[in-house]
């Protein structure tokens, strides 16, 4: 399944109330490392779609949730399970490292 876009308005329903874990990629269009990991996250979403939802939140268009969860630098990946943040990873990494981290955190 492809990644989904979440907004400040949809975050509660799409992330906090999800019946499976959700990885949120906090990113911005001007962020080079964010653009580097985007295709990898799309591929991982297709590969692990039955176990996890991968969501992307543009921090320039949505400022409320990033401020609430403490986003200070991007790309920042936060894994939510049962409505709570359980793991996070800052910065870009190769696909294999991202997938390994996600699978380990699940």
Residue frames as qw, qx, qy, qz and C-alpha x, y, z in Angstrom:
[[0.000, 0.889, 0.457, 0.000, 0.00, 0.00, 0.00],
 [0.396, 0.571, -0.051, 0.718, 1.34, 3.47, -0.81],
 [0.256, -0.175, -0.471, 0.826, 2.25, 6.01, 1.84],
 [0.061, -0.806, -0.566, -0.161, -0.53, 8.33, 2.96],
 [0.163, 0.421, -0.139, 0.882, -0.47, 12.06, 3.59],
 [0.380, -0.641, -0.624, 0.234, -1.58, 13.19, 7.03],
 [0.054, 0.640, 0.022, 0.766, -2.43, 16.66, 8.23],
 [0.075, -0.169, 0.581, -0.792, -2.93, 18.35, 11.57],
 [0.648, -0.040, 0.056, -0.759, -6.67, 17.73, 11.06],
 [0.883, 0.085, -0.365, -0.284, -6.38, 14.04, 10.13],
 [0.224, 0.488, -0.774, 0.336, -3.57, 13.04, 12.53],
 [0.504, -0.212, 0.623, -0.558, -5.82, 11.79, 15.32],
 [0.881, 0.223, 0.176, -0.379, -7.88, 9.52, 13.06],
 [0.753, 0.551, -0.358, -0.024, -5.07, 8.45, 10.71],
 [0.386, 0.475, -0.683, 0.398, -2.34, 7.92, 13.31],
 [0.228, -0.312, 0.660, -0.645, -3.52, 7.89, 16.92],
 [0.741, 0.049, 0.385, -0.548, -6.67, 5.83, 16.31],
 [0.587, 0.417, -0.621, -0.311, -5.14, 3.45, 13.75],
 [0.935, -0.239, 0.147, -0.219, -5.58, -0.27, 14.40],
 [0.911, 0.092, -0.021, 0.400, -2.01, -0.94, 13.23],
 [0.494, -0.534, 0.052, 0.684, 1.31, 0.81, 13.83],
 [0.419, 0.877, 0.181, 0.148, 1.88, 4.03, 11.89],
 [0.606, -0.216, 0.096, 0.760, 5.27, 5.44, 10.94],
 [0.192, 0.952, 0.221, -0.086, 5.07, 9.20, 10.41],
 [0.622, 0.122, 0.152, 0.758, 7.72, 10.84, 8.23],
 [0.045, -0.915, -0.185, 0.356, 7.94, 14.51, 9.17],
 [0.599, 0.109, 0.394, 0.689, 9.39, 16.26, 6.11],
 [0.182, 0.809, 0.095, -0.551, 9.47, 19.44, 4.02],
 [0.739, 0.650, 0.161, 0.076, 9.81, 20.08, 0.28],
 [0.216, 0.902, -0.349, 0.135, 13.06, 22.03, 0.74],
 [0.604, -0.567, 0.556, -0.066, 14.74, 19.20, 2.70],
 [0.460, 0.531, -0.671, -0.238, 17.23, 17.25, 0.56],
 [0.030, -0.192, 0.959, -0.206, 17.59, 14.27, 2.93],
 [0.566, 0.259, 0.529, -0.577, 13.77, 14.07, 3.13],
 [0.678, 0.537, -0.217, -0.453, 13.62, 13.73, -0.64],
 [0.234, 0.464, -0.853, -0.050, 16.34, 11.06, -0.53],
 [0.178, -0.029, 0.935, -0.304, 14.39, 8.74, 1.77],
 [0.593, 0.258, 0.127, -0.752, 10.99, 9.33, 0.15],
 [0.688, 0.288, -0.546, -0.381, 11.33, 6.61, -2.54],
 [0.265, 0.171, -0.910, 0.267, 12.66, 4.12, 0.04],
 [0.321, 0.094, 0.630, -0.701, 9.69, 4.76, 2.32],
 [0.690, 0.276, -0.159, -0.650, 7.33, 4.20, -0.65],
 [0.587, 0.259, -0.758, -0.116, 8.98, 0.84, -1.34],
 [0.074, 0.075, -0.859, 0.501, 8.96, -0.16, 2.33],
 [0.515, 0.130, 0.316, -0.786, 5.29, 0.80, 2.53],
 [0.747, 0.249, -0.410, -0.461, 4.54, -1.59, -0.34],
 [0.496, 0.236, -0.823, 0.145, 6.63, -4.37, 1.25],
 [0.160, -0.087, -0.802, 0.569, 5.33, -4.03, 4.83],
 [0.335, -0.243, -0.202, -0.888, 1.85, -2.63, 4.10],
 [0.680, -0.376, -0.579, -0.247, 0.09, -5.45, 5.94],
 [0.635, -0.309, -0.509, 0.492, 2.03, -4.72, 9.16],
 [0.278, -0.494, -0.175, 0.805, 2.36, -0.93, 9.18],
 [0.326, 0.874, 0.328, 0.147, 1.02, 2.27, 7.64],
 [0.505, -0.159, 0.047, 0.847, 3.61, 4.78, 6.51],
 [0.091, 0.913, 0.397, 0.002, 2.40, 8.36, 6.59],
 [0.479, 0.178, 0.025, 0.859, 4.03, 11.63, 5.54],
 [0.134, -0.890, -0.387, 0.200, 3.42, 14.99, 7.19],
 [0.422, 0.557, 0.052, 0.713, 4.63, 18.20, 5.53],
 [0.430, -0.491, -0.442, 0.615, 5.81, 20.34, 8.45],
 [0.091, -0.031, 0.130, 0.987, 5.45, 23.55, 6.45],
 [0.389, -0.323, -0.502, -0.702, 1.76, 22.96, 5.73],
 [0.732, -0.534, -0.392, -0.157, 1.05, 21.45, 9.16],
 [0.212, 0.566, -0.494, 0.625, 2.67, 23.13, 12.16],
 [0.642, -0.519, 0.161, -0.541, 0.50, 22.01, 15.08],
 [0.987, -0.156, -0.036, -0.026, 1.31, 18.29, 15.34],
 [0.711, 0.377, -0.319, 0.501, 5.04, 18.68, 14.64],
 [0.073, -0.612, 0.364, -0.698, 5.20, 21.23, 17.48],
 [0.792, -0.421, 0.116, -0.428, 3.23, 18.91, 19.81],
 [0.992, -0.057, -0.032, 0.110, 5.50, 15.91, 19.20],
 [0.490, -0.752, 0.276, 0.344, 8.70, 17.96, 19.38],
 [0.777, 0.430, 0.231, 0.398, 9.95, 17.98, 15.80],
 [0.243, -0.861, 0.145, 0.422, 13.09, 20.12, 15.81],
 [0.029, -0.533, 0.681, 0.501, 14.95, 18.65, 12.84],
 [0.855, 0.344, 0.238, -0.306, 13.95, 16.68, 9.74],
 [0.676, -0.194, -0.525, -0.480, 13.65, 14.12, 8.35],
 [0.272, -0.255, 0.751, -0.545, 12.24, 12.69, 11.57],
 [0.591, -0.129, -0.710, -0.361, 10.50, 9.31, 11.60],
 [0.348, -0.229, 0.637, -0.649, 8.27, 8.53, 14.59],
 [0.390, -0.135, -0.880, -0.237, 6.61, 5.15, 15.00],
 [0.485, -0.216, 0.308, -0.789, 3.24, 5.24, 16.76],
 [0.367, -0.146, -0.914, -0.087, 1.63, 2.13, 18.27],
 [0.316, -0.611, -0.712, 0.141, -1.72, 2.26, 20.03],
 [0.042, -0.937, -0.239, -0.249, -1.69, 6.04, 19.77],
 [0.498, -0.820, 0.185, 0.214, 1.70, 6.49, 21.46],
 [0.460, 0.757, -0.464, 0.032, 5.15, 7.25, 20.05],
 [0.929, -0.331, 0.160, 0.043, 7.35, 4.18, 20.66],
 [0.723, -0.146, 0.314, 0.598, 10.44, 4.82, 18.50],
 [0.316, 0.929, 0.037, -0.188, 12.02, 7.56, 16.46],
 [0.740, -0.006, 0.305, 0.599, 14.84, 7.99, 13.97],
 [0.085, 0.907, -0.020, -0.412, 16.39, 11.28, 12.92],
 [0.045, -0.636, 0.582, 0.504, 18.04, 11.77, 9.55],
 [0.779, 0.426, -0.286, -0.360, 18.33, 9.95, 6.27],
 [0.502, -0.367, 0.782, 0.044, 19.55, 6.37, 5.92],
 [0.231, 0.190, -0.812, -0.502, 19.74, 3.76, 3.17],
 [0.728, -0.146, -0.303, -0.597, 16.60, 1.72, 2.52],
 [0.718, -0.040, -0.683, 0.124, 18.03, -1.41, 4.14],
 [0.227, 0.043, -0.590, 0.774, 18.82, 0.49, 7.34],
 [0.427, -0.122, 0.070, -0.893, 15.37, 2.14, 7.41],
 [0.782, -0.104, -0.460, -0.408, 13.58, -1.16, 6.83],
 [0.597, -0.001, -0.712, 0.370, 15.69, -2.92, 9.48],
 [0.010, -0.086, 0.462, -0.883, 14.95, -0.18, 12.00],
 [0.602, -0.117, -0.115, -0.781, 11.21, -0.30, 11.26],
 [0.793, -0.073, -0.581, -0.169, 11.05, -4.11, 11.51],
 [0.445, 0.043, -0.679, 0.582, 13.04, -4.02, 14.76],
 [0.171, -0.084, 0.332, -0.924, 10.70, -1.39, 16.24],
 [0.670, -0.158, -0.365, -0.626, 7.56, -3.31, 15.28]]
